[in-house]
Amino acid sequence: MSRTTLARFMKVYHLLLLILYVYALYYDLVVLRGRLIKIAPITFGGNLKYLTFWDLNFQTFYFGLCCLIDLIEAFSKRRTVPRKLCSFRDWFLAAIAFPFGLVVVIMFWAIYAVDRELVFPARLDDIFPSWLNHVMHTTVLPFLLLEFYFVRHRYPSRKNGIFGTLFVGLSYLFWLLYLGFVMDIWVYGFLKVLSGAYFVLFFVGNALLLLVFYLAGEKLNAVCWGSPGVDLDIEMEKVD
């Protein structure tokens, strides 16, 4: 596959994924919400209680950003894209899209294998379409792996990247604690029954897992592309 053909393929790939994620968001927020209201009232926080929903927004934003860059590159006279925009895209992939996408996929299916009632009760099978379940919890990972394989990204410094990962992770942690201890809404039922020490260990373990996933993304990018270099499909224009 030639460079030009691959660049065109990735533009189509980014657009298709953006359409898929936007439709998934629409279906989750409008269609599915309408079905769930008939069964039980929507509690405080709505979909924002769930890390899966956060991640769905992260993936939508990331591929929307990719489409924006593709659009700028296509209509730019010199076929260049501002460096800062590309750097932000690469930072977002490294610090947020990849580690949180990975943690959602692995944690969901790991808990599902032990006791599905903890994350996806059987009663949802007739309400929650399987395609949406897989878009949220399965295909996130292969879609990101293809992105790593076909597009070279400049990873940020570990300090900046890990700071972003931990900031988002801690934000979600404090949100969970607020919902649980203040609103008495335990998003994940097993957290309510964990004793003090195990409760702390669970969150510390997840923080360490996010760090491992961040480093895994960094390693994956290095394996695919080696040392940092120019992007596959664009030459970035230096913009102060």
C-alpha positions in Angstrom: 0.0 0.0 0.0 1.5 3.3 -1.0 1.8 6.3 1.3 -0.9 8.2 -0.4 -3.3 5.3 -0.4 -2.7 4.6 3.3 -3.2 8.3 4.1 -6.6 8.2 2.3 -7.5 4.9 4.1 -6.8 6.5 7.5 -9.0 9.5 6.7 -11.9 7.2 5.9 -11.1 5.1 8.9 -11.2 8.1 11.2 -14.4 9.3 9.7 -16.2 5.9 10.0 -15.1 5.6 13.6 -16.3 9.1 14.4 -19.7 8.3 12.9 -19.9 5.0 14.8 -19.1 6.6 18.1 -21.4 9.6 17.6 -24.2 7.2 16.8 -23.4 5.1 19.8 -23.6 8.2 22.0 -26.9 9.1 20.4 -28.3 5.6 20.9 -27.1 5.5 24.5 -28.4 8.9 25.5 -31.7 8.9 23.6 -32.9 5.5 22.5 -31.6 3.4 25.4 -32.4 6.1 28.0 -36.0 6.0 26.8 -36.2 2.3 27.3 -34.5 2.4 30.8 -36.8 5.1 32.1 -39.8 2.7 31.6 -38.1 0.2 33.9 -36.6 2.4 36.6 -36.0 6.1 37.2 -32.7 7.6 36.2 -30.6 8.3 39.3 -28.4 11.3 39.9 -25.5 11.6 37.5 -27.2 9.6 34.8 -24.7 8.0 32.4 -21.9 10.1 33.8 -21.7 7.7 36.7 -20.0 5.1 34.5 -16.4 5.0 33.3 -17.6 3.3 30.2 -19.6 6.4 29.2 -16.6 8.6 30.0 -14.5 6.4 27.7 -17.1 6.5 25.0 -16.8 10.3 25.0 -13.0 10.1 25.1 -13.0 7.9 22.0 -15.5 10.1 20.2 -13.4 13.2 21.0 -10.2 11.6 19.9 -11.4 10.4 16.5 -13.2 13.7 16.1 -9.9 15.4 16.6 -8.3 13.1 14.0 -11.0 14.0 11.5 -10.4 17.7 12.2 -6.7 17.3 11.5 -7.5 15.2 8.4 -9.8 18.0 7.2 -7.2 20.7 7.8 -4.6 18.7 6.0 -6.9 18.1 3.0 -7.8 21.7 2.5 -4.5 23.4 3.5 -2.7 24.8 0.6 0.6 23.5 1.8 -1.0 20.4 3.2 0.3 21.2 6.7 -1.3 21.0 10.1 -0.3 23.2 13.2 2.1 21.3 15.3 0.3 22.2 18.5 -2.9 20.6 17.3 -1.0 17.4 16.4 0.8 17.4 19.7 -2.5 17.7 21.6 -3.9 14.8 19.6 -0.9 12.7 20.5 -1.0 13.7 24.1 -4.8 12.9 24.3 -4.2 9.4 22.8 -1.3 8.7 25.1 -2.7 10.0 28.3 -6.4 9.4 28.0 -7.8 7.6 25.0 -5.5 4.5 25.1 -5.1 3.9 28.9 -8.8 4.4 29.7 -9.9 2.5 26.6 -7.7 -0.4 27.7 -8.9 -0.3 31.4 -12.6 -0.3 30.3 -12.1 -3.3 28.0 -10.0 -5.4 30.4 -11.9 -4.6 33.6 -15.3 -5.1 32.1 -14.6 -8.5 30.6 -12.5 -9.6 33.6 -15.4 -8.8 36.0 -17.9 -10.2 33.5 -16.1 -13.5 33.5 -16.3 -13.7 37.3 -19.8 -12.5 37.8 -21.6 -10.6 35.0 -24.3 -9.3 37.4 -21.7 -6.9 38.8 -21.2 -5.1 35.6 -23.9 -6.2 33.0 -26.9 -7.9 34.6 -28.6 -10.5 32.5 -31.8 -8.5 32.6 -30.2 -5.9 30.3 -29.8 -8.4 27.4 -33.2 -7.6 26.1 -32.7 -3.9 26.4 -29.1 -3.2 25.7 -28.2 -4.2 22.1 -25.1 -6.4 21.8 -23.5 -4.2 19.1 -23.6 -1.2 21.5 -22.1 -3.4 24.3 -19.2 -4.4 22.0 -18.6 -0.8 20.7 -18.3 0.3 24.4 -16.4 -2.7 25.8 -14.7 -4.6 23.1 -13.9 -2.9 19.8 -12.3 0.1 21.5 -9.1 -1.9 21.8 -8.6 -3.2 18.2 -9.6 0.2 16.9 -6.9 1.9 18.9 -4.3 -0.8 18.0 -5.0 -0.1 14.3 -4.5 3.6 15.0 -1.1 2.9 16.6 -0.1 0.5 13.8 -0.9 2.8 10.8 -0.2 6.3 12.2 3.0 7.4 13.9 2.4 9.5 17.0 4.9 11.5 19.1 4.4 10.5 22.7 4.6 13.3 25.2 7.1 13.3 28.1 6.2 10.8 30.7 5.6 13.6 33.2 3.0 15.3 31.1 1.4 12.1 29.9 1.1 10.4 33.3 -0.1 13.7 34.8 -3.0 13.7 32.4 -3.8 10.0 33.1 -3.8 10.4 36.8 -5.7 13.6 36.7 -8.6 12.0 34.8 -8.4 8.9 36.9 -8.5 10.8 40.2 -11.3 12.9 38.9 -13.4 9.8 38.3 -12.4 8.4 41.7 -13.5 11.5 43.6 -16.8 11.4 41.5 -17.4 7.8 42.6 -16.7 8.6 46.2 -19.0 11.6 46.1 -21.8 9.5 44.6 -21.2 6.7 47.1 -20.7 8.5 50.4 -22.7 11.7 49.8 -25.5 10.6 47.4 -25.5 6.9 48.6 -25.4 5.8 45.0 -22.8 3.0 44.6 -22.2 2.8 40.9 -20.4 -0.6 41.2 -22.2 -2.6 43.9 -19.1 -4.5 45.1 -17.5 -1.3 46.3 -20.1 -0.9 49.0 -19.2 -4.2 50.6 -15.4 -3.8 50.5 -13.8 -3.2 53.8 -11.6 -0.2 54.5 -8.3 -1.8 53.5 -9.6 -3.6 50.5 -11.4 -0.5 49.4 -8.2 1.5 49.4 -6.3 -1.3 47.8 -8.8 -1.5 45.0 -8.3 2.1 44.0 -4.6 2.0 44.4 -4.5 -1.1 42.3 -6.5 0.6 39.6 -4.2 3.7 39.7 -1.2 1.4 39.2 -3.0 -0.4 36.4 -3.6 2.9 34.6 0.1 3.7 34.9 1.0 0.2 33.5 -1.4 0.8 30.6 0.1 4.2 29.9 3.6 2.7 29.7 2.2 -0.1 27.5 0.9 2.4 25.0 4.3 4.1 25.0 6.0 0.8 24.4 3.6 -0.2 21.7 4.2 3.1 19.9 8.0 2.6 20.1 7.6 -1.0 18.8 5.5 0.1 15.9 7.6 3.2 14.9 10.8 3.2 16.8 12.2 6.7 17.6 9.9 9.7 17.2 9.5 11.1 13.7 7.1 12.8 11.4 3.5 11.6 11.1 2.8 9.1 8.4 0.2 11.2 6.6 1.1 14.8 7.4 4.0 17.1 7.8 3.3 19.3 10.8 3.9 23.0 10.5 5.7 24.7 13.3 3.3 27.2 15.0 4.5 29.1 18.0 
